[in-house]
Amino acid sequence: MGWSFKVHGGVAAAMGAVLLVLAGLTLLPGVLPLAEVGWPPALIAVLFVPIVVSAMARLFLARVDKSLAWQAFRCLPGWVQMGLAVLALSGVMVTFFGKGQEGNLQSAEVKDGRYFALDTTPHARGTVELSREQYQVVLEADRRTMLAVPGVLFVGAACAVLVAGELRRADRGVLSPK
């Protein structure tokens, strides 16, 4: 596998790990200090396109089916397979673990010093006023989702790049004369 595949996959996996750790921190009691900072979404948006979209393009250009991709994934070193699997599983767990805490409330916001959120309960849709404690819970849940979903996508991009790199290495081995 070429160095560009390794670097691309490593950056994607590292970015996914950082986002998943931050998402996991939202499960701890108290308010995550990053909840009020606006740079994480901007950083995610800036890095998402070049890393994830190019990873999918690399996998698409490899013209691979599911069984061949699985075989290429199995050819990766065991610690890489385990690391990617742990990251993906933790991302899925963080995404769905805290879903019951906020109920059907989402999109917390402050208007005129009062706290509001969108209630998505069937037959009762609309904006509802919240206490500060409820607002904090909904805000943390929103941040968790905002961090965990791109984190899982970055981990998926790392898998895609490394599989594409492994397939390319295998193709070169088959095509080169011995």
Contacts in CASP RR format, 6 or more apart in sequence:
PFRMAT RR
TARGET T0000
AUTHOR 0000-0000-0000
METHOD contacts of the structure
MODEL  1
MGWSFKVHGGVAAAMGAVLLVLAGLTLLPGVLPLAEVGWPPALIAVLFVP
IVVSAMARLFLARVDKSLAWQAFRCLPGWVQMGLAVLALSGVMVTFFGKG
QEGNLQSAEVKDGRYFALDTTPHARGTVELSREQYQVVLEADRRTMLAVP
GVLFVGAACAVLVAGELRRADRGVLSPK
1 162 0 8 1.000
1 165 0 8 1.000
1 166 0 8 1.000
1 168 0 8 1.000
1 169 0 8 1.000
2 165 0 8 1.000
2 168 0 8 1.000
2 169 0 8 1.000
5 58 0 8 1.000
5 161 0 8 1.000
5 162 0 8 1.000
5 164 0 8 1.000
5 165 0 8 1.000
5 168 0 8 1.000
6 162 0 8 1.000
8 51 0 8 1.000
8 54 0 8 1.000
8 55 0 8 1.000
8 58 0 8 1.000
8 161 0 8 1.000
9 55 0 8 1.000
9 157 0 8 1.000
9 158 0 8 1.000
9 161 0 8 1.000
9 162 0 8 1.000
10 158 0 8 1.000
11 51 0 8 1.000
12 51 0 8 1.000
12 52 0 8 1.000
12 55 0 8 1.000
12 154 0 8 1.000
12 155 0 8 1.000
12 156 0 8 1.000
12 157 0 8 1.000
12 158 0 8 1.000
12 161 0 8 1.000
13 83 0 8 1.000
13 84 0 8 1.000
13 87 0 8 1.000
13 154 0 8 1.000
13 155 0 8 1.000
13 158 0 8 1.000
15 47 0 8 1.000
15 51 0 8 1.000
15 151 0 8 1.000
15 154 0 8 1.000
16 87 0 8 1.000
16 150 0 8 1.000
16 151 0 8 1.000
16 152 0 8 1.000
16 154 0 8 1.000
16 155 0 8 1.000
16 158 0 8 1.000
17 87 0 8 1.000
17 155 0 8 1.000
19 44 0 8 1.000
19 147 0 8 1.000
19 148 0 8 1.000
19 150 0 8 1.000
19 151 0 8 1.000
19 154 0 8 1.000
20 87 0 8 1.000
20 90 0 8 1.000
20 91 0 8 1.000
20 94 0 8 1.000
20 147 0 8 1.000
20 148 0 8 1.000
20 151 0 8 1.000
20 152 0 8 1.000
20 155 0 8 1.000
22 32 0 8 1.000
22 34 0 8 1.000
22 40 0 8 1.000
22 147 0 8 1.000
23 91 0 8 1.000
23 94 0 8 1.000
23 95 0 8 1.000
23 143 0 8 1.000
23 144 0 8 1.000
23 147 0 8 1.000
23 148 0 8 1.000
23 151 0 8 1.000
24 94 0 8 1.000
24 144 0 8 1.000
24 147 0 8 1.000
24 148 0 8 1.000
25 32 0 8 1.000
26 32 0 8 1.000
26 35 0 8 1.000
26 140 0 8 1.000
26 141 0 8 1.000
26 143 0 8 1.000
26 144 0 8 1.000
26 147 0 8 1.000
27 94 0 8 1.000
27 97 0 8 1.000
27 98 0 8 1.000
27 144 0 8 1.000
30 136 0 8 1.000
30 140 0 8 1.000
31 136 0 8 1.000
31 139 0 8 1.000
31 140 0 8 1.000
32 140 0 8 1.000
32 143 0 8 1.000
34 40 0 8 1.000
34 143 0 8 1.000
35 139 0 8 1.000
35 140 0 8 1.000
35 143 0 8 1.000
40 146 0 8 1.000
40 147 0 8 1.000
41 146 0 8 1.000
44 146 0 8 1.000
44 147 0 8 1.000
44 150 0 8 1.000
48 150 0 8 1.000
48 153 0 8 1.000
48 154 0 8 1.000
51 154 0 8 1.000
51 157 0 8 1.000
52 153 0 8 1.000
52 154 0 8 1.000
52 157 0 8 1.000
55 156 0 8 1.000
55 157 0 8 1.000
55 158 0 8 1.000
55 160 0 8 1.000
55 161 0 8 1.000
55 164 0 8 1.000
56 157 0 8 1.000
56 160 0 8 1.000
58 160 0 8 1.000
58 161 0 8 1.000
58 164 0 8 1.000
58 165 0 8 1.000
59 69 0 8 1.000
59 160 0 8 1.000
59 161 0 8 1.000
59 163 0 8 1.000
59 164 0 8 1.000
61 164 0 8 1.000
62 163 0 8 1.000
62 164 0 8 1.000
62 165 0 8 1.000
62 167 0 8 1.000
62 168 0 8 1.000
64 72 0 8 1.000
64 163 0 8 1.000
64 164 0 8 1.000
64 167 0 8 1.000
68 167 0 8 1.000
69 163 0 8 1.000
69 167 0 8 1.000
72 163 0 8 1.000
72 165 0 8 1.000
72 166 0 8 1.000
72 167 0 8 1.000
72 170 0 8 1.000
73 81 0 8 1.000
73 159 0 8 1.000
73 162 0 8 1.000
73 163 0 8 1.000
73 166 0 8 1.000
74 81 0 8 1.000
75 166 0 8 1.000
75 170 0 8 1.000
76 162 0 8 1.000
76 163 0 8 1.000
76 166 0 8 1.000
80 162 0 8 1.000
84 155 0 8 1.000
84 156 0 8 1.000
84 158 0 8 1.000
84 159 0 8 1.000
84 162 0 8 1.000
87 155 0 8 1.000
88 152 0 8 1.000
88 155 0 8 1.000
88 156 0 8 1.000
88 159 0 8 1.000
91 148 0 8 1.000
91 151 0 8 1.000
91 152 0 8 1.000
91 155 0 8 1.000
92 152 0 8 1.000
94 144 0 8 1.000
94 148 0 8 1.000
95 144 0 8 1.000
95 145 0 8 1.000
95 148 0 8 1.000
95 149 0 8 1.000
95 152 0 8 1.000
98 141 0 8 1.000
98 144 0 8 1.000
99 141 0 8 1.000
101 137 0 8 1.000
101 141 0 8 1.000
102 137 0 8 1.000
102 138 0 8 1.000
102 141 0 8 1.000
104 119 0 8 1.000
104 120 0 8 1.000
104 121 0 8 1.000
105 117 0 8 1.000
105 118 0 8 1.000
105 119 0 8 1.000
105 120 0 8 1.000
105 128 0 8 1.000
105 130 0 8 1.000
105 134 0 8 1.000
105 138 0 8 1.000
105 141 0 8 1.000
106 117 0 8 1.000
106 118 0 8 1.000
106 120 0 8 1.000
106 138 0 8 1.000
106 141 0 8 1.000
106 142 0 8 1.000
107 117 0 8 1.000
107 118 0 8 1.000
107 138 0 8 1.000
107 142 0 8 1.000
108 115 0 8 1.000
108 116 0 8 1.000
108 117 0 8 1.000
108 130 0 8 1.000
108 135 0 8 1.000
108 138 0 8 1.000
108 139 0 8 1.000
108 142 0 8 1.000
109 115 0 8 1.000
109 116 0 8 1.000
109 117 0 8 1.000
110 116 0 8 1.000
110 135 0 8 1.000
114 129 0 8 1.000
115 129 0 8 1.000
115 130 0 8 1.000
115 131 0 8 1.000
115 132 0 8 1.000
115 134 0 8 1.000
115 135 0 8 1.000
116 127 0 8 1.000
116 128 0 8 1.000
116 129 0 8 1.000
116 130 0 8 1.000
117 127 0 8 1.000
117 128 0 8 1.000
117 130 0 8 1.000
117 134 0 8 1.000
117 135 0 8 1.000
117 138 0 8 1.000
118 125 0 8 1.000
118 126 0 8 1.000
118 127 0 8 1.000
118 128 0 8 1.000
119 125 0 8 1.000
119 126 0 8 1.000
119 127 0 8 1.000
119 128 0 8 1.000
130 138 0 8 1.000
END
